C-alpha cells in the first residue's frame, strides 16, 4: 500500500512538473520580439533605401515607426504577416535630418526593437 501511494505521488509530481514547464515555455515565447534586421540596400536619386526584415514564424502584427533625431514621427505603418520584408526610402534632404530611428513594436508585446541610422559620409545602422 505504501508503494502504491508513493508511486501515485511521484506520478502526480511528474505530471505537475511537465505542465508547469510547458506553460512557462508557452508564455515566454510570446514576449520575445522577432529577429529584426535593418540594412541599407541601395541609393536611388541620392537617397538611401533601407530594407527591414522581420523573421517571425507566426502571423503577427507590428507597428513600424520612423522618427527623426528630435523624436518627431516621419513615417508610421502597421504591417502583418510571416517573415515580413519592407523597403523604405525617405527623402533625407527634404526632411533635413542627420539621423533616423526605426522602432518596431509587436502588438503582442511591449518591447520595441530600435535601430538608429546615422547619415554621414557612410550610413551607420545600430541596433539598440
C-alpha positions in Angstrom: 0.0 0.0 0.0 2.9 2.4 0.8 4.5 1.7 -2.6 1.1 2.5 -4.4 0.8 5.8 -2.6 4.5 6.6 -3.2 4.1 5.8 -6.9 0.9 7.9 -7.1 2.7 10.9 -5.5 5.7 10.6 -7.8 3.4 10.4 -10.9 1.4 13.4 -9.7 4.6 15.4 -9.1 6.0 14.4 -12.6 2.7 15.4 -14.2 2.6 18.8 -12.5 6.3 19.4 -13.5 5.6 18.7 -17.1 2.6 21.0 -17.3 4.5 23.8 -15.5 7.4 23.6 -17.9 5.1 23.6 -21.0 3.1 26.5 -19.6 6.2 28.5 -18.8 7.6 28.0 -22.3 4.3 29.0 -23.9 4.1 32.3 -22.1 7.7 33.4 -22.5 7.9 32.8 -26.3 5.2 35.5 -26.9 7.2 38.2 -25.1 10.2 37.8 -27.3 10.4 40.3 -30.2 11.0 38.8 -33.6 14.5 38.7 -35.1 14.7 42.0 -36.9 17.3 43.3 -39.3 17.6 46.7 -41.0 20.1 47.3 -43.7 21.0 49.8 -46.4 20.4 48.1 -49.7 20.9 50.8 -52.3 20.7 54.5 -53.1 18.0 55.9 -55.5 18.3 59.5 -56.6 21.0 60.0 -53.9 18.5 58.9 -51.2 19.1 55.8 -49.1 16.8 52.8 -49.4 16.5 50.6 -46.3 15.2 47.0 -46.1 13.5 45.9 -42.8 13.2 42.2 -42.3 11.1 40.7 -39.5 11.8 37.0 -39.2 8.7 35.8 -37.3 7.4 32.2 -37.6 3.8 33.0 -36.8 1.4 35.5 -38.4 1.7 38.7 -36.3 1.1 42.5 -36.5 3.8 45.1 -35.9 3.9 48.8 -35.8 6.8 50.4 -37.6 7.6 54.0 -36.6 10.3 56.1 -38.2 11.4 59.2 -36.2 13.9 62.0 -36.9 16.6 62.9 -34.4 14.2 65.2 -32.5 11.7 62.4 -32.0 9.1 63.6 -34.5 7.3 60.9 -36.4 8.3 60.9 -40.0 6.5 57.7 -41.1 4.3 55.1 -39.4 2.6 52.0 -40.6 1.2 48.7 -39.4 2.5 45.5 -41.1 1.4 41.9 -40.6 2.3 38.5 -41.8 5.1 36.0 -41.6 8.7 36.8 -42.5 7.9 40.4 -43.4 10.2 42.4 -45.7 9.6 46.1 -46.3 11.7 48.7 -48.2 11.8 52.3 -47.1 13.1 55.3 -49.0 13.0 58.6 -47.1 14.0 61.9 -48.7 16.6 62.9 -46.1 17.4 66.1 -48.0 13.8 67.3 -47.8 13.4 66.2 -44.2 16.7 67.9 -43.3 17.7 65.2 -40.9 21.0 63.8 -40.0 19.7 60.7 -38.2 16.7 58.4 -38.1 15.3 55.9 -35.6 13.3 52.9 -36.7 11.1 51.4 -33.9 9.3 48.1 -34.4 6.7 47.3 -31.8 4.8 44.0 -31.7 1.1 44.1 -31.0 1.6 41.2 -28.5 4.5 42.7 -26.6 5.7 46.0 -25.3 9.4 45.5 -26.0 10.3 47.6 -29.1 13.2 46.8 -31.4 15.1 50.0 -32.1 17.5 50.8 -34.9 19.4 54.2 -35.1 20.6 55.3 -38.5 23.3 58.0 -38.8 23.6 59.9 -42.1 27.1 61.0 -42.5 29.6 60.2 -45.2 28.8 56.5 -44.5 25.4 55.4 -43.3 25.7 53.6 -39.9 22.9 51.4 -38.6 23.0 50.4 -34.9 20.5 48.0 -33.2 19.7 49.0 -29.6 
